Structure formats: C-alpha cells, structure tokens
Amino acid sequence: MTGVPASTGAAGGEAPLRVANCSGFYGDRLSAAREMVEGGPIDVLTGDWLAELTMLILAGNRLKGRPGYARTFLTQMEQVLGTCLDRGIKIVSNAGGLDPAGCAQAVTELADRLGLSARVAHVTGDDLTGRDFGDMVNLDTGEKPPAPALTANAYLGGRPIAVALESGADVVVTGRVTDAALVTGPGMWRFGWRPGDYDALAGSVVAGHIIECGCQATGGNYAFFTEVPDLAHCGFPIAELYADGSSVITKHPGTGGQVSVGTVTAQLLYEIGSPRYLGPDVTARFDTIELAPAGDDRVRVSGVRGEAPPETLKVALNHLGGYRNTMTLVLTGLDIEAKARLAEEAVFTRVPRDSFDQVHVELTPLGAPRGPDAVALLRVTVMDADRRRAGRAFSSAVVETGLASYPGFYGLTPPGDASPYGVYWPTTVPAHAVQAEVWAGGEAIWRAPAGAPDAHGTASPGGEAAIGEPAGESGRPPASGAGTSAPREVPLGTIAGARSGDKGGNANLGVWVRTAAQYAWLEEFLTADRLQGLLPGTSALRVERHRLPNLLALNFVVHGLLGRGVAASPRLDAQAKALGEELRARAVPIPGELL
C-alpha cells in the first residue's frame, strides 16, 4: 500500500509513525483527545471504546432506541476534529460498536455543523448477529451456542483500517476489531506491510496491546504506584512505530505518570493467556519481546517474532441469561462467621435456596477478622429465569429478617426488583466466512474475507495456542541458586508486581519481578499449585501457568473464576481486577538476598 513516506525502521533515522491513545474504555477521560492533540506532535489519534461488557451495554442501549455506538466519541471529536484536519492527524476508532455506519454518519454531520470538510470511512462485516452458530462450541466450556444472541461480533484485524486510510479517509470508524488493530492498521498503511510480514505485524500488535488501555501503560493501576509521579494527572501513551515493527512507548512531556520497563511489562501481562497471542493479522510471540529503557519516559520494544494467524476468527456472542438480584448486609464486631451463617439461614428459610436457578453467597472481610474493628460484607445474589422469583420476592424476604437475625443487622441495598443480565459466549468461525467491508461516501469501496490471504493456521484455531508449560504442570525442577540465604516471611508484593483482569469467564493474573535472580526464585516458587494455595478461591478451578522469562514474568489463567463472563458474574470483584493485589499481599518465604 502507498501512503505517507515509509520509514526504514528504528535504526534508520527516519521519523516513526506516532500513534497516540486517548481512550482505554467507554467512559475514559473526555479531555484525553484534546490533551493528546495539543500536547505534542502525533500522526494518528486512536482509542479503544469496546470491551466484552461494552457490547452488551450497547445492545441494551439499542433496545431502548438509543445509539448502538459510543456517544462520548462524538464529544471528543467536537473538541479536536478541526485541529486534526488542519495538522493531517488521522483518527482511528472502534467507537462504532454495534453501529459503525451510524457513528460515521454522526461524525460527518458533526463536521458539517462545524463547517469542516472531513472524509469519514467506516468498517463493517464484524456483525454476525443472526448467523447460525449451531456447529460451534463455547471456547471455554464446550457448550452449544444459545439462541438467540443479542450480539455476535467477529474480531476483525487491521487490513480494513489500512484500506480506509489508503482511500484518503481522515476518520476511520470501526465496529468490533481487535484492540491492537487500531495500531496495526495504521502501520500497514504507513509502511506497506503485506500479510506475510509477520515480524513487523507482530511488533505492531505488541505496541497496540501496550497502549490500548490508556494510562495503564503510563503508571495507572501499577503495582508499585508509589514510584509513579503525579499520577493524578497521568498522561496517555504514545507508540512511536517503525517499519520493522519495533516501537518506542512514551507520553507527552509535562504530563504525569511514568513510562518505564515496569509499567510497560505490567500492561503486556494484562488480559493475555499463552505467550502465543493470536490475532486475525498475525500470531505475536510475547515470549520474544525485548524491552529496554530509551530515555526519560521512553521504553524501546523490539525483537518481536510473528507467526501465521489462525484460520479462524474469534467471535463474541452475548445473550440474555436471566435475571439477578443482590442484597448486601454488613457484619461487625464479634462472631462474624456465625453471624453470616445465621443471616443466610434466616433468608433461605423464607425463600428456599433451591427455588432459584443459582445462588451465590460471598463473605468479604473489610477490616480485622476479629475484635472491635472487624467488618465484613455479606453479599447474597440470586439468579433465575423468572424475574418475579429473583425480584422483590427475594429482596423483601431479606429485609423481613431485619428484626430476627444477627445483632447489629443493617444493609447497604434497599429491596428492589431483579435486573436482566447477559452471558458472554466466545467461539470461532472460519476467517474466510467473514467478509470485511470498507465504506466511504455511502459506497462500499472494498470487500474481502477477513482472514489474512496467506494464513496457514500454524496456531491453534481457538483461543490462544499453548506454548511451553502444559496446563496444570506445577513447574520445572528448581533452578540452582534460586535463593541461598535464610528466607523471610514478607508479602510477595515486596519484590513482585502483578496485574489481573478478565478474559471472558476466565481471569488472567500476570506476575513479574525486576531482576534475573528474583525471577529464578519466582519461577521455582510460584507454581500453579502454589498459586491455588495462596488464593483459596481458585483452589477448585483449573489454573494454567505460562513462563515469560524475557519479561521476568509468569502469567496464570484461572479458568471459570468469573463464571459466564463479567455481566453474569456475581463476584464483588466481577472483573478480577484486584486478584493480583490479593496475591501480592500474601506473606511468603523470600530469600533474604532477594530483598
């Protein structure tokens, strides 16, 4: 492809493509687009508005007659569109959600209202709602698909974005594409990468993964947050992308936060599985990533190897699972566990436990386990296909126990009706069966199968391919010299960082350290079995461990922790965001020389 002049690579001395992120989720900082455009030179402004839960939220909006796209994107465009057009800054966004055509039309109307001339393109083909998924199975559970699905969207890659930019688009709006495609697509356009340029494509996927979650790459949600300056004014990240796929991660000068090997490592471990990171354009090998400091708030990312993408595309379905209701009671003082048992018995005497499809009871300590400072939350969640059964029939029964339950009884939730909840259902379809389309000026200007034309499917067709340690393996024999002095019982977080999050119904938990000696100990000590002992809530679940020695890191995938996805999970921490911090707080024996 042609476009702006191509660079020769990180060592070639030519200017890179500067891709700036201004959104990590639907609801992120509204001023970020303006900050990125006005804070310094950039070539592409992009942002991620979509998540598995977002698609369900947009489906609910659409059922209520509201737009099926992220409306905050238009607010940001009103602030920066004129400046971007003046400076030749391209805008690439997945804010189109379930209605990329409607979002593109809204951007066009906004430009007209502002007296601007903007060429707006949009990408479709990801929406598979109504498609027969009868022969597909759930990637996590093996279940047959539900019917009907509220949403069904395939994850497209960067090629349609590159085509749209090649056509002269100033703004490109997509529906469901991979998060990294928002960087890979502009890279294809700028550098002319072809489908077989696996290493360059893989490098761009890694750069896209690093900046996709906004401030999480610049010190946000960072385990060692006390080391991060001015986090309250954290700047958003920029990827300086080169022709060979290498990049430098940075941020605008004068903004808060920090770009370091640590902050970049933390984001690389976020919401991944195996070191083979599958995508529609390429399979990126996360076990080949090399990170190095490149100046103040600058980290070079290089060495990434790529392989052929799979012959399938991941598809995310959402369907209505039923109705749910949660009541939360506060327990204080003495005998917390006994009070919880009494409260539970009192409730289910009035509404039998077995009258609901599902019941989830969670006791969460908030203070000391005993004594005058002991406080805990008792959350009782019921789920049922019958809205009336899960509604006030349940919540009123909880309130009715108020004068016949434990001492100090009070609740945090008033009696209320049940609300519908959605179930996330991941599967795959053959890539050639999905037609990606690019539209501009009301016409389809490009149409092609969504998969890379020369993909050979060397990676597994569903989820992320296994590499290295098989699921359930406890670890290899102890590394020699991994701790020789007397150990001290201290929190694991004394030397280890962690970041966790949701992967559908699963959770991922990445753990990293800062020196080779610490990693030798961590690799020997923190087996899958040991993790389950430190986190009792995972003990009955399947846990996979993956080694990433190049990042001094381990990544764990906890299968089934979040049940049937974020929207259906009754856990207080429904997205497993705090799982890593829970692990870091556990006291473990660490050799003295590593401290």
VOLUMTI-86832 format. One record per residue (C-alpha): x, y, z; residue in one letter. Coordinates in steps of 0.2 Angstrom, whole numbers, plus 5000, padded with zeros to 4 digits. Layout:
% VOLUMTI-86832
XYZA...
This chain:
% VOLUMTI-86832
500050005000M500550184997T500350325009G501450445019V503350405016P503850245024A505250245037S506650125036T506550065054G507050105071A508950115067A508650205050G508450385057G506850425049E505350485058A504250355066P502350345065L501750425081R500150345087V499350425102A497950335113N496550445120C495350315127S495550145136G493750105138F491950185136Y491950315150G493850365150D494450545152R493450655140L494850785139S496150655133A495950685115A496250865116R497750835128E498550715115M498250835100V498850985109E500150905119G501450875106G501650805088P500650655083I500150575067D498750465072V497450485086L496650325092T495750245106G494850095112D493050115117W492549925117L492549785129A491549625130E490449705143L490349865132T489549765118M488149715130L487949885136I487749955118L486549815114A485449875129G485550055123N484949995106R483449905113L482950065121K483050165105G484750245109R486350245098P487250075097G488950175097Y490050265110A489250435110R490750505120T491750485105F490750625097L491050745112T492950715109Q492850745090M491950905093E493550965103Q494850905091V494250875073L494651045066G496451035073T496750855067C496150905050L497251055050D498850955055R498450805045G498150695060I497250535056K495850475068I495550285070V494250225082S493250075086N491950185094A490650125081G490249975092G488649895085L488350035073D489950095064P488850165050A487850275062G489350335071C490250385054A488650475049Q488650565066A490450615063V490050685046T488650785052E489750855066L491050905053A489650995043D489051085058R490751145062L491051195044G492351065041L492750955026S493150785033A493250615023R492450485035V492650305032A491950155042H492249965043V490849835044T490749645042G491049605060D489249595065D488749415063L487049435073T485849305065G487149195059R486949005063D488248955076F487448785078G489048695074D490148805085M490548775103V491048885118N492948905118L492948895137D491548775142T491248675126G489348715127E488248735111K487848915107P486248995114P484849065104A484549205100P486049305103A485949495107L487549525099T488849425089A490349505083N491949435075A493649525079Y494249595063L496049655060G497049805054G496849775035R495249865033P495850015043I497350025031A496250015016V495150155023A496750265026L497350225009E495750295002S496150465009G495050445025A495350575038D494250475051V494050295051V492650215062V492550035065T491449905075G492249765083R494149745079V495549685089T496149815101D497849805093A497149835076A496950015079L498850025079V499249885066T498049965053G498950125053P500650035052G500049935037M499550105029W501150195033R502450055030F501549955017G501649795027W501049645017R500149495025P501749385027G502749525036D502449435052Y503849505062D503349685058A501549645061L501849565077A502849715083G501449825079S500249715089V501349725104V501349915103A499449915101G499249805116H500349915126I499450075123I497650005121E497250035139C497650215140G498550265156C498850085162Q500450095151A501050265159T500850215178G499050195180G498450045191N500350005193Y500849885207A502250005213F501150155211F502150255225T503550265212E502450355199V502550545200P500950655198D499850505194L498350615197A498750705180H499350545171C499750565153G499050445140F500350345130P501050365113I501850225102A503250285090E503050145077L504450105065Y504450005048A505249845056D503849835069G504949905083S504250045094S504650165107V503250195120I503250365128T502050505133K501950695130H503250795140P502550885156G501150755159T501050655175G501350465176G502850365170Q503450265156V504650135162S505049955159V504049905174G502450005168T502649935150V502849755157T501349775168A500249815153Q501049675142L500349555155L498649625155Y497249505149E498349385140I498449195140G499849095132S501349185125P500649155108R499449295106Y498349255092L497549385080G496749405063P498349485056D499749385064V500149275079T501349385090A502549295101R502549385118F504049275123D505149365111T504849545116I506349645122E506149795132L507449925136A507550105143P507750235129A507750395139G506650485151D504850405150D505450315134R505450125133V506050035117R505049875111V505949765099S506349585094G504549535092V504349375081R502749335072G501949185065E500449155054A498749195061P497549055063P496249015050E494849065062T494249225069L493649245087K491849285089V491049365105A489249325107L488149405121N486449335126H485149365139L485549245154G484049285165G483849405180Y484849435195R484649525212N485949565225T485749615243M487249665254T487249655273L488549725285V489349625299L490349705313T491149655329G491249485336L490749315328D490749375310I490649195303E489249145315A488349305310K488549265292A487849095294R486349155304L485949285291A486049165277E484949035286E483649175290A483549225272V483349055264F482148995277T480949125269R481449095251V482148925249P483848915241R483348785229D481948885221S483248995212F484248935197D485848995205Q486349065222V488049155226H488549205244V490149295247E490849355263L492149495261T493149555276P493449735276L494449755292G495249655306A494549475306P494049495325R493849625338G493049795338P493749845321D493049685312A491949725297V491349615283A490149625269L488949485266L488349485248R486949365243V486549355224T485149255216V484949225198M483449155189D482549145173A480949215182D481049395185R479749395199R480649255208R482349345208A481449515211G480649585226R480149415232A481949385236F482449565241S480949595253S481249425261A483049485266V482349645273V481049545283E482449465293T483049635299G482249615317L482549425318A484349405313S486149445319Y486549585331P487049745323G486049705307F486049835293Y486049835274G486849935260L485449895247T483649935248P482449805242P482249815223G481749725208D482849605198A483849665183S484249565167P486049505165Y486949455150G488049305147V489749315136Y489949165125W491549155115P491849045099T492649055082T492149055064V493249015048P494049185044A493649165025H491749155030A491849335037V491849475024Q492549645030A491949795021E492649975020V491350115016W491650295011A490450425004G488950305006G489850174995E490750014998A492550034992I493249874997W492649705002R493749545006A493749395018P494349455035A495749325037G497549355030A497549285012P499149185015D498749125033A499248945036H498448915053G500048865062T499248925078A497848835086S496148895080P495348935096G495949045110G497749075112E498848925107A499848835121A501648855122I502948795134G502248735151E500648625149P499048665159A499148605176G501048575177E501748635193S503448695186G505148635181R506448575193P507148705205P508348825197A510048815205S510548955217G508749025217A508949095235G510349035247T510149135262S508849115276A507149165270P506049305277R504149295278E503649455269V502249505257P502549435239L502249615233G503849665242T504849615226I503449565214A502249665204G500549595197A499149645186R497549545184S495949565173G494549465165D494649355149K492849315147G492349195161G494249165165N495449285174A497249315170N498549365183L500249415177G501649425190V503449505187W505049545196V506449665192R508049555192T508649395185A508949325202A507249365208Q506449285193Y507449125196A506649115213W504949165207L504949035193E505348895206E504248955219F502649015211L501948865203T500148845198A499848735214D500648865225R499549005217L498048905222Q498648885240G498949075241L497249115233L495948995240P494649055229G495548975214T495848805223S494448715214A494748785197L495948745183R497448855183V498748865169E500448945171R501449025156H503349075158R503949235150L505749245155P506049385143N504949495154L505449415170L503649365172A502449225174L500649235168N499249125175F497549095168V496149045180V494848955171H493048995177G493349115190L492149245183L490849115178G489949155162R490849325160G490849495168V489049535166A488449375174A489749365187S489149385205P490849415212R491149585221L492649595210D491749545194A493249585183Q494649505194A495449675194K496049655212A496649475211L498449525208G498449635223E497649505234E499149385229L500449525232R499849545250A500149365254R501649335265A502849205258V504649155262P505849255251I507749235252P508549375261G509749425247E508249455235L507649585247L
